[in-house]
Amino acid sequence: MTQLKILYITTSSLMLESFVLPLAKHLREKGHHIEMASTPYMPRGQKPKFDILQKEDFKVHILEFDYNVSLLRDISAIIKLFKFLLRNRFDIIHIQSSKAGVIGRIASKLARCPIVIYTAHDFYYLDSSLGKTKKLFYFIAEKIAAYFCDIMLFVSNSVHKEAVEKQLKPRNKMHYLGPPIQDYISFIRNDAVVEQTRKKLGIEKNELLIGCVARLVINKGVDLFIQTAIELLKNRGSLKFIIIGDGPLFHELTQMVHDRNLNNKILFTGFIESYSIVLELMSSLDIFFLPTRREGFGLVFAEALSFKIPVVGPNIAPINEFIENGISGLLTEPGDINAYKNSLLNLIDDKELRSRIGTEGREKVRGRFKQEDYFQNTLAVYSSLIKKTNNT
């Protein structure tokens, strides 16, 4: 395949760092020219990652559009991006994230870019917290935007299935590609780092540390995490809990803990800029527990399992696509605090079960999710589309 000039567009630079950067580095090694584009927008508890991307010698363009829906500003953003794409021609525009997905697809097609790809991590209209009118609005927006791309890719089977059922595009133009994964082989639990981290957190040797890594938003179910922790602490004293992350619900959730005088038992890290420190904290857990209400893929579960940490979560797609209940994790009825409590007690009281599930989980994740496979699958899609374009 000849050298390609590819532009990746996302809503936030955090997504560029997390989901695009590993692939971009691989493609550059193969001789392709890669540029990126994103808004300065970052959710609460996060900071822009432009400096990290630029240190990797990638050209990053700043796009101006609001994260929230605003018809006039969104039309203005489409026009600005359209003009930018006319001035800067690319062979492939690959867009990720919902808001950028709508604006980016429309602008790219209007600018007659040769190939426009959209990776759907999730669909916003599936958000259970939305009313019927808003769900319909976002569904129609997704349906319209689908017309403006050549192909849609999916990181989970469940999201792919949803798109097929709703007929967002012809079935032959929607493909499950798999998750944009990290190199899980490199996720190795360092005993010295674990000991040092737990000491800093004040975790006694006889205590088990149960934690989650999440943005503090309603869909992540951190409120359920706290409620379950409160129930467990009623009859298990040798436990501590840690919530790694920040978000709009930070003050509300910390107040829940404060009101019950459990600040010394349920810890909050707040915002942590360094991904490596987040991984150090995660690797120091005895059990990973996230009662999420909805996930695009659930990469954080795979990351925990890569450290041989047993996981507890809801029995929902797409989490149950790669975690087998009772074998590589414990999955329960979503939202059922008593069920979560019982699953956690099984792990708390059985060290051998923790070890078995952690070991089996790591093998399942490493066997199924290989970074090289993701790279090759993506290149295969690009190559196929380039051939079709050249033949027309």
C-alpha atoms as one frame of an Amber mdcrd trajectory, in Angstrom:
protein
   0.000   0.000   0.000   1.317   3.428  -0.933   1.870   6.073   1.701  -1.395
   7.380   3.104  -2.129  10.770   4.576  -4.572  10.178   7.435  -6.370  12.591
   9.744  -7.875  11.358  13.020 -10.646  13.511  14.505 -12.049  13.181  18.035
 -13.966  15.343  20.478 -11.202  15.416  23.098  -7.430  15.032  23.122  -7.836
  12.391  25.843  -9.397  10.090  23.253  -6.532  10.834  20.884  -4.037   9.754
  23.520  -5.973   6.704  24.708  -7.414   5.271  21.486  -5.540   6.789  18.557
  -1.917   7.292  19.602  -0.816   3.597  19.650  -2.304   3.022  16.187  -0.901
   6.307  14.863   2.624   5.389  15.985   2.312   1.981  14.332   1.077   3.482
  11.061   3.873   6.051  11.055   6.393   3.230  11.411   4.817   1.721   8.283
   5.554   4.945   6.393   2.177   6.686   6.560   1.680  10.362   7.384  -0.565
  10.911  10.405  -2.159  14.084  11.717  -4.737  14.575  14.469  -7.497  17.027
  15.288  -9.500  17.657  18.438 -11.297  20.312  20.446  -9.719  21.844  23.557
 -12.746  20.481  25.463 -11.983  18.157  28.356 -14.454  16.706  30.859 -14.099
  17.652  34.527 -11.123  15.899  36.075  -9.094  15.726  32.862  -6.494  17.920
  31.232  -5.693  18.390  27.532  -3.156  15.940  26.130  -1.876  18.068  23.272
   1.609  18.312  24.798   1.906  14.514  24.982   0.828  14.128  21.350   3.181
  16.849  20.187   6.088  15.289  22.084   5.452  12.224  19.947   5.977  14.518
  16.917   2.397  14.414  15.663   0.823  17.508  14.180  -2.348  18.306  16.133
  -5.015  20.715  14.900  -7.368  22.501  17.298 -11.033  22.318  16.276 -13.585
  24.764  17.602 -16.940  23.251  18.438 -18.939  22.853  21.627 -19.336  19.515
  23.351 -23.042  20.242  23.901 -25.558  20.602  21.077 -25.911  24.153  19.746
 -27.383  24.370  16.248 -25.828  27.671  15.160 -22.405  26.940  16.659 -22.461
  23.410  15.252 -23.228  24.697  11.753 -20.380  27.189  12.166 -18.078  24.329
  13.248 -19.026  22.283  10.176 -18.223  25.223   7.910 -14.843  25.832   9.599
 -13.880  22.157   9.400 -15.072  22.026   5.779 -12.756  24.916   4.884  -9.863
  23.331   6.777 -10.314  20.064   4.852 -10.361  21.900   1.549  -7.002  23.498
   2.438  -5.511  20.276   3.817  -6.230  17.241   1.689  -6.135  13.771   3.260
  -6.558  10.284   1.826  -8.518   9.077   4.860 -10.499  10.896   7.523 -11.047
   8.596  10.506 -13.400  10.007  13.127 -14.138   8.793  16.662 -16.537   9.984
  19.407 -20.179  11.033  19.011 -20.071  14.832  18.671 -16.981  14.866  16.458
 -18.613  11.997  14.577 -21.549  14.140  13.480 -19.639  17.330  12.656 -16.622
  15.509  11.219 -18.571  13.209   8.927 -20.722  15.963   7.459 -17.779  18.344
   6.895 -15.603  15.584   5.403 -18.170  14.516   2.847 -19.018  18.084   1.906
 -15.285  18.613   1.307 -15.304  15.477  -0.878 -12.651  13.679   1.111 -11.894
  10.363  -0.655 -12.571   8.078   2.351 -14.476   8.875   5.540 -14.540   6.316
   8.370 -16.395   6.516  11.651 -15.610   4.317  14.664 -18.627   4.067  16.964
 -17.668   3.372  20.560 -21.256   3.764  21.695 -24.455   5.555  20.722 -25.537
   8.493  22.850 -29.210   7.800  22.223 -28.834   4.627  24.316 -28.206   6.678
  27.456 -30.879   5.557  29.933 -30.879   8.963  31.644 -32.254  10.674  28.513
 -35.949  11.316  27.960 -37.794   9.938  24.910 -37.564  13.206  22.975 -33.806
  13.534  23.420 -33.262   9.856  22.598 -35.197  10.319  19.359 -33.244  13.489
  18.535 -29.867  11.790  18.992 -30.999   8.715  17.074 -32.065  10.848  14.100
 -28.746  12.725  14.270 -26.867   9.400  14.233 -28.976   8.129  11.341 -28.302
  11.264   9.286 -24.586  11.323  10.102 -24.254   7.668   9.026 -25.084   8.756
   5.483 -21.960  10.937   5.418 -19.340   8.199   5.904 -18.189   5.320   3.727
 -17.948   2.770   6.499 -18.656   2.405  10.213 -16.400   0.415  12.539 -17.287
  -0.873  15.990 -15.279  -1.674  19.116 -17.885  -4.046  20.557 -20.249  -6.638
  19.129 -23.202  -5.217  21.048 -22.847  -1.734  19.523 -22.385  -3.318  16.091
 -25.532  -5.370  16.615 -27.450  -2.243  17.637 -26.388  -0.467  14.429 -27.390
  -3.462  12.307 -30.790  -3.732  13.993 -31.438  -0.007  13.520 -30.128  -0.187
   9.927 -27.897   2.850  10.318 -26.099   1.830   7.133 -26.170  -1.161   4.772
 -24.844  -4.170   6.655 -21.800  -4.580   4.371 -20.668  -1.087   5.369 -20.636
  -1.768   9.121 -17.921  -3.966  10.603 -16.865  -5.107  14.052 -13.168  -4.324
  14.303 -12.506  -4.866  18.004 -11.311  -2.536  20.744  -8.484  -0.001  20.343
  -6.470  -1.754  23.002  -3.324  -1.177  24.963  -0.474  -3.685  24.878  -1.802
  -5.904  27.666   1.285  -8.125  27.575   3.190  -5.209  29.146   0.774  -4.990
  32.107   2.835  -6.718  34.784   2.159  -6.359  38.509   5.298  -5.055  40.218
   5.320  -6.223  43.853   7.625  -3.414  44.982   5.380  -0.773  43.375   2.291
  -2.418  44.888   3.816  -2.424  48.368   4.887   1.218  48.099   1.501   2.333
  46.719  -0.498   0.544  49.400   1.754   2.016  52.086   1.075   5.531  50.760
  -2.654   4.819  50.849  -2.457   3.556  54.422  -3.561   0.018  53.593  -2.708
  -2.418  56.381  -1.306  -5.851  55.511  -4.451  -7.594  56.734  -6.753  -5.329
  54.686  -8.137  -6.013  51.217  -8.308  -3.086  48.817 -11.319  -2.954  46.500
 -11.407  -0.218  43.892 -12.591   1.168  40.593 -11.253   3.491  37.918 -13.939
   5.669  36.388 -15.167   9.106  35.447 -17.555  10.204  38.145 -20.698  10.345
  36.026 -24.016   8.597  36.545 -23.470   5.898  33.902 -20.380   4.569  35.662
 -22.390   3.588  38.743 -19.921   4.880  41.324 -22.887   5.683  43.556 -23.689
   1.948  43.507 -20.030   1.236  44.314 -20.328   3.370  47.455 -23.665   1.882
  48.499 -22.244  -1.631  48.131 -19.119  -0.657  50.085 -21.292   0.687  52.916
 -23.145  -2.640  53.105 -19.915  -4.658  53.112 -18.373  -2.553  55.851 -21.258
  -3.435  58.155 -19.902  -6.963  58.585 -16.342  -6.861  57.220 -13.933  -4.501
  58.953 -10.690  -5.435  57.197 -11.623  -3.718  53.936 -10.803  -0.444  52.269
 -12.213   0.989  49.067 -10.717   3.411  46.585 -12.317   5.403  43.782  -9.761
   6.453  41.176 -10.946   9.353  39.028 -12.827  12.625  38.950 -15.916  14.044
  37.321 -19.095  16.107  37.737 -20.359  13.948  40.629 -17.188  14.245  42.717
 -18.633  16.496  45.436 -21.928  14.597  45.597 -20.161  11.235  45.984 -17.605
  12.443  48.520 -20.487  13.913  50.527 -22.172  10.485  50.583 -19.065   9.060
  52.203 -18.530  11.997  54.554 -22.111  11.863  55.830 -21.497   8.287  56.993
 -18.100   9.032  58.575 -16.373   6.593  56.236 -13.645   8.878  54.867 -10.967
   6.567  56.282 -12.570   3.524  54.635 -13.657   4.827  51.224 -10.886   6.836
  49.581 -11.009   9.219  46.605  -7.915  10.011  44.557  -9.468  12.866  42.578
  -7.922  13.744  39.235  -4.698  11.931  38.307  -2.999  13.251  35.200  -0.503
  10.422  34.722  -1.871   7.240  33.158   1.095   5.302  34.569   0.123   6.318
  38.120  -3.456   5.208  37.461  -2.105   1.829  36.400   0.068   1.637  39.519
  -3.002   2.238  41.672  -5.018  -0.302  39.714  -2.294  -2.929  40.023  -2.371
  -2.459  43.803  -6.007  -3.576  44.110  -7.067  -6.955  45.465 -10.434  -6.740
  43.674 -11.651  -4.476  40.874 -15.342  -3.571  41.165 -17.286  -1.294  38.826
 -21.116  -1.517  38.828 -21.361   0.460  35.609 -24.795   1.096  34.138 -23.597
   1.253  30.521 -20.302   0.755  28.678 -19.011   1.234  25.168 -16.564  -1.620
  25.687 -15.328  -1.808  29.265 -11.588  -1.543  28.623 -10.957  -0.850  32.306
 -12.113  -4.392  33.158  -9.620  -5.798  30.659  -6.866  -3.634  32.133  -7.590
  -4.903  35.652  -7.608  -8.523  34.493  -4.272  -7.947  32.751  -2.811  -7.408
  36.226  -4.446 -10.683  37.412  -6.938  -8.716  39.505 -10.329 -10.453  39.792
 -13.239  -8.294  38.652 -16.867  -7.845  39.649 -19.318  -6.057  37.387 -22.748
  -6.146  35.750 -23.809  -8.939  33.429 -24.377  -6.636  30.451 -23.029  -6.316
  26.947 -20.334  -5.636  26.004 -18.662  -6.650  29.301 -20.028 -10.184  29.068
 -18.596 -10.448  25.563 -15.110 -11.006  27.001 -15.722 -11.942  30.655 -17.201
 -15.363  31.360 -19.166 -15.290  34.600 -17.604 -17.472  37.279 -14.523 -18.161
  35.163 -12.774 -14.903  34.285 -14.864 -12.621  36.490 -18.050 -12.396  38.548
 -20.960 -10.746  36.747 -24.278 -10.031  38.432 -27.681  -8.515  37.795 -26.983
  -4.838  36.985 -27.982  -2.385  39.702 -28.555  -5.107  42.328 -26.536  -4.005
  45.359 -27.207  -7.225  47.251 -25.974  -9.294  44.297 -22.837  -7.167  44.035
 -22.291  -7.551  47.767 -22.573 -11.357  47.614 -20.202 -11.613  44.645 -17.644
  -9.462  46.426 -18.009 -11.517  49.624 -17.241 -14.662  47.637 -13.939 -13.117
  46.564 -13.200 -11.490  49.924 -13.569 -14.767  51.791 -11.801 -16.989  49.244
  -8.199 -16.143  48.412  -7.934 -19.142  46.105 -10.974 -17.956  44.114  -9.413
 -14.508  43.737  -6.229 -16.053  42.423  -8.018 -18.416  40.037 -10.280 -15.772
  38.516  -7.436 -13.268  38.233  -5.182 -15.797  36.484  -7.918 -17.057  34.160
  -9.005 -13.509  33.381  -5.517 -12.449  32.405  -5.113 -15.421  30.067  -8.489
 -14.746  28.438  -7.699 -11.063  27.876  -4.197 -11.647  26.585  -5.389 -14.424
  24.313  -8.263 -12.485  22.812  -7.009  -8.901  22.659  -3.703  -8.477  20.874
  -2.591  -5.036  19.844  -0.923  -6.306  16.681  -4.200  -7.888  15.541  -5.989
  -4.559  15.968  -3.316  -2.771  13.952  -3.489  -5.335  11.137  -7.299  -5.318
  11.048  -7.343  -1.525  10.768  -4.778  -1.538   7.960  -6.809  -4.189   6.149
  -9.866  -1.911   6.247  -7.835   1.042   4.945  -6.308  -1.061   2.170  -9.695
  -2.403   1.059 -11.223   1.073   0.894  -8.227   2.495  -0.995  -8.508  -0.277
  -3.601 -12.229   0.381  -4.064 -11.608   4.122  -4.402  -8.848   3.600  -6.980
 -11.042   1.280  -9.017 -13.911   3.761  -9.288
